[in-house]
Amino acid sequence: MAQSNEKAEVAKAVEALKALLVEPNQKGLEEISSKDLSYGHSNGLVEDQKTFVESLISKKYDFVTMDLTEQTITITGNAAIVRHILTAKTNDAGKGPGTANIKVLQVWQKQSNGKWLMIARQAVKILS
C-alpha cells in the first residue's frame, strides 16, 4: 500500500514536470529538480540544473505540446525509476517547428521533507 502511494506521488511529480516543460517558469523548474541534476538529451548533450532551467526559459528547447505514454514507475528505497515515451511538438529557438519522439529515463529521489526531486534524466532516440 505504501509503495502504491509513493508511485502515485511520483506520477504526480512527473505530471508537474511535464507541465513545466511545456510552460516553463524558473522557480517551478528549480523546485522540482535537484541542484545536482544530470539532464541528458537524446543528442548526447548533458546539462546541470542551471543550464536545464536556462535552456527552457530561453526557449532553446521549446515544447509546444507533450504526451507521455507507456510509463512505468519502480520504487527502490528512496528512489524512483520512471520510464516513458515522450512525444511532443517543439519550436526550438533557431530550428522552428518540429517533433520529438524519444524514450526517457528519469530518476527521482524522495527528500527528507517527503518531496520527490528529479535527480537524473536521460533521453534516447527510438530506433526504427
FILOBA-632814 format. One record per residue: residue number from 1; residue in three letters; x, y, z of N, C-alpha, C in turn. Coordinates in Angstrom, 1 decimal. Example, Ala and Ser with C-alpha at 12.3 -4.5 7.8 and 13.67 -1.06 7.14 Angstrom:
<atoms>
+-----+---------+--------+--------+--------+--------+--------+--------+--------+--------+--------+
| num | residuo |    npx |    npy |    npz |   capx |   capy |   capz |    cpx |    cpy |    cpz |
+-----+---------+--------+--------+--------+--------+--------+--------+--------+--------+--------+
|   1 |     Ala |   13.2 |   -5.7 |    7.8 |   12.3 |   -4.5 |    7.8 |   13.2 |   -3.3 |    7.8 |
|   2 |     Ser |   12.8 |   -2.2 |    7.1 |   13.7 |   -1.1 |    7.1 |   12.9 |    0.0 |    7.9 |
+-----+---------+--------+--------+--------+--------+--------+--------+--------+--------+--------+
</atoms>
This chain:
<atoms>
+-----+---------+--------+--------+--------+--------+--------+--------+--------+--------+--------+
| num | residuo |    npx |    npy |    npz |   capx |   capy |   capz |    cpx |    cpy |    cpz |
+-----+---------+--------+--------+--------+--------+--------+--------+--------+--------+--------+
|   1 |     Met |    0.8 |   -1.2 |    0.0 |    0.0 |    0.0 |    0.0 |    0.9 |    1.3 |    0.0 |
|   2 |     Ala |    1.9 |    1.3 |    0.8 |    2.8 |    2.4 |    0.9 |    3.5 |    2.7 |   -0.4 |
|   3 |     Gln |    3.9 |    1.6 |   -1.1 |    4.6 |    1.7 |   -2.4 |    3.6 |    2.3 |   -3.4 |
|   4 |     Ser |    2.4 |    1.9 |   -3.3 |    1.3 |    2.4 |   -4.3 |    1.1 |    3.9 |   -4.1 |
|   5 |     Asn |    1.2 |    4.3 |   -2.8 |    1.0 |    5.8 |   -2.6 |    2.3 |    6.5 |   -3.1 |
|   6 |     Glu |    3.4 |    5.9 |   -2.9 |    4.7 |    6.6 |   -3.4 |    4.7 |    6.6 |   -5.0 |
|   7 |     Lys |    4.2 |    5.6 |   -5.6 |    4.1 |    5.6 |   -7.1 |    3.2 |    6.7 |   -7.5 |
|   8 |     Ala |    2.1 |    6.9 |   -6.8 |    1.1 |    8.0 |   -7.1 |    1.8 |    9.4 |   -6.9 |
|   9 |     Glu |    2.6 |    9.5 |   -5.9 |    3.3 |   10.8 |   -5.6 |    4.3 |   11.0 |   -6.8 |
|  10 |     Val |    5.0 |   10.0 |   -7.2 |    6.0 |   10.2 |   -8.3 |    5.3 |   10.5 |   -9.6 |
|  11 |     Ala |    4.2 |    9.8 |   -9.9 |    3.4 |   10.1 |  -11.1 |    2.9 |   11.6 |  -11.1 |
|  12 |     Lys |    2.5 |   12.1 |   -9.9 |    2.1 |   13.5 |   -9.8 |    3.3 |   14.4 |  -10.1 |
|  13 |     Ala |    4.5 |   14.1 |   -9.6 |    5.7 |   14.9 |   -9.8 |    6.0 |   14.9 |  -11.3 |
|  14 |     Val |    5.9 |   13.7 |  -11.9 |    6.2 |   13.6 |  -13.4 |    5.3 |   14.5 |  -14.2 |
|  15 |     Glu |    4.0 |   14.5 |  -13.8 |    3.0 |   15.3 |  -14.5 |    3.3 |   16.8 |  -14.2 |
|  16 |     Ala |    3.7 |   17.2 |  -13.0 |    4.1 |   18.6 |  -12.7 |    5.3 |   19.0 |  -13.6 |
|  17 |     Leu |    6.3 |   18.1 |  -13.7 |    7.4 |   18.4 |  -14.6 |    7.0 |   18.5 |  -16.0 |
|  18 |     Lys |    6.1 |   17.6 |  -16.5 |    5.6 |   17.7 |  -17.9 |    5.0 |   19.1 |  -18.1 |
|  19 |     Ala |    4.2 |   19.6 |  -17.2 |    3.6 |   20.9 |  -17.3 |    4.6 |   22.0 |  -17.3 |
|  20 |     Leu |    5.7 |   21.9 |  -16.5 |    6.7 |   22.9 |  -16.5 |    7.6 |   22.8 |  -17.8 |
|  21 |     Leu |    7.7 |   21.7 |  -18.4 |    8.4 |   21.6 |  -19.7 |    7.7 |   22.3 |  -20.8 |
|  22 |     Val |    6.3 |   22.3 |  -20.7 |    5.5 |   23.0 |  -21.8 |    5.3 |   24.5 |  -21.4 |
|  23 |     Glu |    5.2 |   24.8 |  -20.2 |    5.0 |   26.2 |  -19.7 |    6.1 |   26.4 |  -18.6 |
|  24 |     Pro |    7.3 |   26.6 |  -19.0 |    8.4 |   26.7 |  -18.0 |    8.4 |   28.0 |  -17.2 |
|  25 |     Asn |    8.7 |   27.8 |  -15.9 |    9.0 |   29.0 |  -15.1 |   10.2 |   28.6 |  -14.2 |
|  26 |     Gln |   11.0 |   29.5 |  -14.0 |   12.3 |   29.3 |  -13.3 |   12.1 |   28.7 |  -11.9 |
|  27 |     Lys |   11.2 |   29.3 |  -11.1 |   11.0 |   28.8 |   -9.7 |   10.5 |   27.4 |   -9.7 |
|  28 |     Gly |    9.5 |   27.1 |  -10.6 |    9.0 |   25.7 |  -10.6 |   10.0 |   24.7 |  -11.0 |
|  29 |     Leu |   10.8 |   25.0 |  -12.1 |   11.8 |   24.1 |  -12.6 |   12.9 |   23.8 |  -11.5 |
|  30 |     Glu |   13.3 |   24.9 |  -10.8 |   14.3 |   24.7 |   -9.8 |   13.8 |   23.9 |   -8.6 |
|  31 |     Glu |   12.5 |   24.1 |   -8.3 |   11.9 |   23.4 |   -7.1 |   11.7 |   21.9 |   -7.4 |
|  32 |     Ile |   11.5 |   21.5 |   -8.6 |   11.2 |   20.1 |   -9.0 |   12.4 |   19.3 |   -9.3 |
|  33 |     Ser |   13.6 |   20.0 |   -9.4 |   14.8 |   19.3 |   -9.8 |   15.9 |   19.5 |   -8.7 |
|  34 |     Ser |   16.8 |   18.6 |   -8.6 |   17.9 |   18.6 |   -7.7 |   18.9 |   19.6 |   -8.2 |
|  35 |     Lys |   19.6 |   20.3 |   -7.2 |   20.7 |   21.2 |   -7.6 |   21.8 |   20.3 |   -8.2 |
|  36 |     Asp |   21.9 |   19.0 |   -8.0 |   22.9 |   18.1 |   -8.6 |   22.3 |   17.4 |   -9.8 |
|  37 |     Leu |   21.3 |   18.0 |  -10.4 |   20.7 |   17.3 |  -11.6 |   21.6 |   17.0 |  -12.7 |
|  38 |     Ser |   21.5 |   15.9 |  -13.3 |   22.2 |   15.5 |  -14.5 |   21.1 |   15.2 |  -15.6 |
|  39 |     Tyr |   20.9 |   16.1 |  -16.6 |   19.8 |   16.1 |  -17.5 |   20.4 |   15.8 |  -18.9 |
|  40 |     Gly |   20.2 |   14.6 |  -19.4 |   20.7 |   14.1 |  -20.7 |   19.7 |   14.2 |  -21.8 |
|  41 |     His |   20.1 |   14.8 |  -22.9 |   19.3 |   14.9 |  -24.1 |   19.6 |   13.7 |  -25.0 |
|  42 |     Ser |   18.7 |   13.4 |  -26.0 |   18.8 |   12.3 |  -26.9 |   20.0 |   12.6 |  -27.9 |
|  43 |     Asn |   20.5 |   13.8 |  -28.0 |   21.6 |   14.1 |  -28.9 |   22.9 |   14.0 |  -28.2 |
|  44 |     Gly |   22.9 |   13.6 |  -26.9 |   24.1 |   13.4 |  -26.1 |   24.5 |   14.5 |  -25.2 |
|  45 |     Leu |   23.9 |   15.7 |  -25.4 |   24.1 |   16.8 |  -24.5 |   23.7 |   16.5 |  -23.1 |
|  46 |     Val |   24.5 |   16.9 |  -22.1 |   24.1 |   16.7 |  -20.7 |   24.2 |   18.1 |  -20.1 |
|  47 |     Glu |   23.1 |   18.4 |  -19.4 |   23.1 |   19.7 |  -18.7 |   23.0 |   19.5 |  -17.2 |
|  48 |     Asp |   23.4 |   20.5 |  -16.4 |   23.2 |   20.6 |  -15.0 |   21.9 |   21.3 |  -14.8 |
|  49 |     Gln |   21.5 |   21.5 |  -13.5 |   20.2 |   22.1 |  -13.2 |   20.2 |   23.6 |  -13.8 |
|  50 |     Lys |   21.2 |   24.3 |  -13.6 |   21.2 |   25.7 |  -14.1 |   21.0 |   25.8 |  -15.6 |
|  51 |     Thr |   21.7 |   25.0 |  -16.3 |   21.6 |   25.0 |  -17.8 |   20.3 |   24.4 |  -18.2 |
|  52 |     Phe |   19.8 |   23.4 |  -17.6 |   18.5 |   22.8 |  -17.9 |   17.4 |   23.9 |  -17.8 |
|  53 |     Val |   17.4 |   24.7 |  -16.7 |   16.4 |   25.7 |  -16.5 |   16.6 |   26.8 |  -17.5 |
|  54 |     Glu |   17.8 |   27.3 |  -17.7 |   18.1 |   28.4 |  -18.7 |   17.6 |   28.0 |  -20.1 |
|  55 |     Ser |   17.9 |   26.7 |  -20.5 |   17.5 |   26.2 |  -21.8 |   16.0 |   26.3 |  -22.1 |
|  56 |     Leu |   15.3 |   26.0 |  -21.0 |   13.8 |   26.1 |  -21.2 |   13.3 |   27.5 |  -21.1 |
|  57 |     Ile |   13.8 |   28.3 |  -20.2 |   13.3 |   29.7 |  -20.0 |   13.6 |   30.5 |  -21.3 |
|  58 |     Ser |   14.8 |   30.2 |  -21.9 |   15.2 |   31.0 |  -23.1 |   14.6 |   30.5 |  -24.4 |
|  59 |     Lys |   13.9 |   29.4 |  -24.3 |   13.2 |   28.7 |  -25.4 |   14.2 |   28.0 |  -26.4 |
|  60 |     Lys |   15.4 |   27.8 |  -25.9 |   16.4 |   27.0 |  -26.6 |   15.7 |   25.7 |  -26.9 |
|  61 |     Tyr |   15.0 |   25.1 |  -25.9 |   14.2 |   23.9 |  -26.1 |   12.8 |   24.4 |  -25.7 |
|  62 |     Asp |   11.9 |   24.3 |  -26.7 |   10.5 |   24.8 |  -26.5 |    9.5 |   23.7 |  -26.9 |
|  63 |     Phe |    8.9 |   23.1 |  -25.8 |    7.9 |   22.1 |  -26.0 |    6.6 |   22.8 |  -26.1 |
|  64 |     Val |    5.9 |   22.6 |  -27.3 |    4.6 |   23.2 |  -27.5 |    3.5 |   22.3 |  -26.9 |
|  65 |     Thr |    3.6 |   21.1 |  -27.2 |    2.7 |   20.0 |  -26.6 |    3.6 |   18.8 |  -26.2 |
|  66 |     Met |    3.0 |   18.0 |  -25.3 |    3.8 |   16.8 |  -24.9 |    2.8 |   15.8 |  -24.4 |
|  67 |     Asp |    3.1 |   14.5 |  -24.8 |    2.4 |   13.4 |  -24.3 |    3.4 |   12.4 |  -23.8 |
|  68 |     Leu |    3.0 |   11.7 |  -22.7 |    3.9 |   10.7 |  -22.1 |    3.1 |    9.4 |  -22.2 |
|  69 |     Thr |    3.6 |    8.4 |  -22.7 |    2.9 |    7.1 |  -22.8 |    3.8 |    6.0 |  -22.3 |
|  70 |     Glu |    3.2 |    4.8 |  -22.1 |    3.9 |    3.6 |  -21.7 |    4.8 |    3.8 |  -20.4 |
|  71 |     Gln |    4.2 |    4.6 |  -19.5 |    5.0 |    5.0 |  -18.3 |    5.0 |    3.8 |  -17.3 |
|  72 |     Thr |    6.2 |    3.6 |  -16.8 |    6.4 |    2.7 |  -15.7 |    7.1 |    3.4 |  -14.6 |
|  73 |     Ile |    6.8 |    3.1 |  -13.3 |    7.4 |    3.6 |  -12.1 |    7.8 |    2.5 |  -11.2 |
|  74 |     Thr |    9.1 |    2.5 |  -10.9 |    9.6 |    1.5 |   -9.9 |   10.2 |    2.2 |   -8.7 |
|  75 |     Ile |    9.8 |    1.9 |   -7.5 |   10.3 |    2.5 |   -6.3 |   11.3 |    1.5 |   -5.7 |
|  76 |     Thr |   12.5 |    2.1 |   -5.4 |   13.6 |    1.4 |   -4.8 |   14.1 |    2.2 |   -3.7 |
|  77 |     Gly |   13.8 |    1.9 |   -2.4 |   14.2 |    2.7 |   -1.3 |   13.6 |    4.1 |   -1.4 |
|  78 |     Asn |   14.5 |    5.1 |   -1.4 |   14.0 |    6.5 |   -1.5 |   14.2 |    7.0 |   -2.9 |
|  79 |     Ala |   14.3 |    6.1 |   -3.9 |   14.5 |    6.5 |   -5.3 |   13.3 |    5.9 |   -6.1 |
|  80 |     Ala |   13.0 |    6.6 |   -7.2 |   12.0 |    6.1 |   -8.2 |   12.6 |    6.1 |   -9.5 |
|  81 |     Ile |   12.4 |    5.1 |  -10.3 |   12.9 |    5.0 |  -11.7 |   11.6 |    5.1 |  -12.5 |
|  82 |     Val |   11.6 |    6.1 |  -13.4 |   10.5 |    6.3 |  -14.3 |   10.9 |    6.2 |  -15.7 |
|  83 |     Arg |   10.2 |    5.4 |  -16.5 |   10.5 |    5.3 |  -17.9 |    9.2 |    5.6 |  -18.7 |
|  84 |     His |    9.3 |    6.3 |  -19.8 |    8.1 |    6.5 |  -20.7 |    8.6 |    6.9 |  -22.1 |
|  85 |     Ile |    7.6 |    7.0 |  -23.0 |    7.9 |    7.5 |  -24.3 |    7.3 |    8.9 |  -24.3 |
|  86 |     Leu |    8.1 |    9.9 |  -24.7 |    7.8 |   11.3 |  -24.8 |    7.6 |   11.6 |  -26.3 |
|  87 |     Thr |    6.4 |   12.1 |  -26.6 |    6.0 |   12.5 |  -28.0 |    5.6 |   14.0 |  -27.8 |
|  88 |     Ala |    6.3 |   14.9 |  -28.6 |    6.0 |   16.3 |  -28.5 |    6.1 |   17.0 |  -29.8 |
|  89 |     Lys |    5.4 |   18.2 |  -29.8 |    5.6 |   19.2 |  -30.9 |    6.5 |   20.2 |  -30.2 |
|  90 |     Thr |    7.5 |   20.6 |  -31.0 |    8.5 |   21.5 |  -30.5 |    8.6 |   22.8 |  -31.4 |
|  91 |     Asn |    9.3 |   23.8 |  -30.8 |    9.6 |   25.0 |  -31.6 |   10.9 |   25.6 |  -31.1 |
|  92 |     Asp |   11.9 |   24.8 |  -31.1 |   13.2 |   25.2 |  -30.5 |   13.8 |   26.4 |  -31.2 |
|  93 |     Ala |   14.4 |   27.3 |  -30.4 |   15.0 |   28.5 |  -31.0 |   16.0 |   28.2 |  -32.1 |
|  94 |     Gly |   15.8 |   28.9 |  -33.2 |   16.7 |   28.7 |  -34.4 |   16.3 |   27.5 |  -35.2 |
|  95 |     Lys |   15.4 |   26.7 |  -34.8 |   15.0 |   25.5 |  -35.6 |   13.6 |   25.5 |  -36.1 |
|  96 |     Gly |   12.7 |   26.2 |  -35.5 |   11.3 |   26.3 |  -35.9 |   10.6 |   25.0 |  -35.5 |
|  97 |     Pro |    9.4 |   24.9 |  -36.0 |    8.5 |   23.8 |  -35.6 |    9.1 |   22.4 |  -35.9 |
|  98 |     Gly |    8.9 |   21.5 |  -35.0 |    9.5 |   20.1 |  -35.1 |    8.7 |   19.2 |  -34.2 |
|  99 |     Thr |    9.3 |   18.0 |  -34.2 |    8.7 |   17.0 |  -33.3 |    9.7 |   16.2 |  -32.5 |
| 100 |     Ala |    9.4 |   15.6 |  -31.4 |   10.2 |   14.8 |  -30.7 |    9.5 |   13.5 |  -30.4 |
| 101 |     Asn |   10.2 |   12.4 |  -30.5 |    9.7 |   11.0 |  -30.2 |   10.8 |   10.2 |  -29.6 |
| 102 |     Ile |   10.9 |   10.2 |  -28.3 |   12.1 |    9.7 |  -27.6 |   11.6 |    8.8 |  -26.4 |
| 103 |     Lys |   12.5 |    7.9 |  -26.0 |   12.3 |    7.2 |  -24.8 |   13.1 |    8.0 |  -23.7 |
| 104 |     Val |   12.5 |    8.0 |  -22.5 |   13.1 |    8.8 |  -21.4 |   13.2 |    8.0 |  -20.1 |
| 105 |     Leu |   14.3 |    8.1 |  -19.5 |   14.5 |    7.5 |  -18.1 |   14.7 |    8.7 |  -17.2 |
| 106 |     Gln |   13.9 |    8.7 |  -16.1 |   14.1 |    9.7 |  -15.1 |   14.4 |    9.0 |  -13.8 |
| 107 |     Val |   15.2 |    9.6 |  -12.9 |   15.4 |    9.1 |  -11.6 |   15.0 |   10.2 |  -10.6 |
| 108 |     Trp |   14.1 |    9.9 |   -9.7 |   13.6 |   10.8 |   -8.7 |   14.1 |   10.3 |   -7.3 |
| 109 |     Gln |   14.3 |   11.2 |   -6.4 |   14.7 |   10.9 |   -5.0 |   13.8 |   11.6 |   -4.0 |
| 110 |     Lys |   13.3 |   10.8 |   -3.1 |   12.4 |   11.3 |   -2.0 |   13.3 |   12.0 |   -1.0 |
| 111 |     Gln |   13.0 |   13.3 |   -0.8 |   13.8 |   14.1 |    0.2 |   13.2 |   13.9 |    1.6 |
| 112 |     Ser |   14.0 |   14.3 |    2.6 |   13.6 |   14.1 |    4.0 |   12.2 |   14.8 |    4.3 |
| 113 |     Asn |   11.9 |   15.8 |    3.5 |   10.6 |   16.5 |    3.7 |    9.4 |   15.8 |    3.0 |
| 114 |     Gly |    9.7 |   14.7 |    2.4 |    8.7 |   13.9 |    1.7 |    8.5 |   14.3 |    0.2 |
| 115 |     Lys |    9.2 |   15.3 |   -0.3 |    9.0 |   15.8 |   -1.6 |   10.0 |   15.0 |   -2.6 |
| 116 |     Trp |    9.4 |   14.7 |   -3.8 |   10.2 |   14.0 |   -4.8 |   10.9 |   15.0 |   -5.7 |
| 117 |     Leu |   12.2 |   14.8 |   -5.9 |   13.0 |   15.7 |   -6.8 |   13.6 |   14.8 |   -7.9 |
| 118 |     Met |   13.6 |   15.4 |   -9.1 |   14.3 |   14.7 |  -10.2 |   15.8 |   14.9 |  -10.1 |
| 119 |     Ile |   16.5 |   13.8 |  -10.0 |   18.0 |   13.9 |   -9.8 |   18.7 |   13.6 |  -11.1 |
| 120 |     Ala |   18.0 |   12.9 |  -12.0 |   18.7 |   12.5 |  -13.3 |   17.6 |   12.2 |  -14.4 |
| 121 |     Arg |   18.0 |   12.5 |  -15.6 |   17.1 |   12.2 |  -16.7 |   18.0 |   11.9 |  -17.9 |
| 122 |     Gln |   17.6 |   10.9 |  -18.7 |   18.3 |   10.6 |  -19.9 |   17.3 |   10.2 |  -21.0 |
| 123 |     Ala |   17.5 |   10.8 |  -22.1 |   16.6 |   10.5 |  -23.3 |   17.4 |    9.8 |  -24.3 |
| 124 |     Val |   16.8 |    9.0 |  -25.1 |   17.4 |    8.3 |  -26.2 |   16.5 |    8.3 |  -27.4 |
| 125 |     Lys |   17.0 |    8.3 |  -28.6 |   16.2 |    8.2 |  -29.8 |   15.6 |    6.8 |  -29.9 |
| 126 |     Ile |   14.4 |    6.8 |  -30.4 |   13.8 |    5.5 |  -30.7 |   14.3 |    5.0 |  -32.0 |
| 127 |     Leu |   14.8 |    3.8 |  -32.0 |   15.4 |    3.2 |  -33.3 |   14.2 |    2.5 |  -34.0 |
| 128 |     Ser |   14.2 |    2.7 |  -35.3 |   13.1 |    2.1 |  -36.1 |   13.3 |    0.6 |  -36.2 |
+-----+---------+--------+--------+--------+--------+--------+--------+--------+--------+--------+
</atoms>
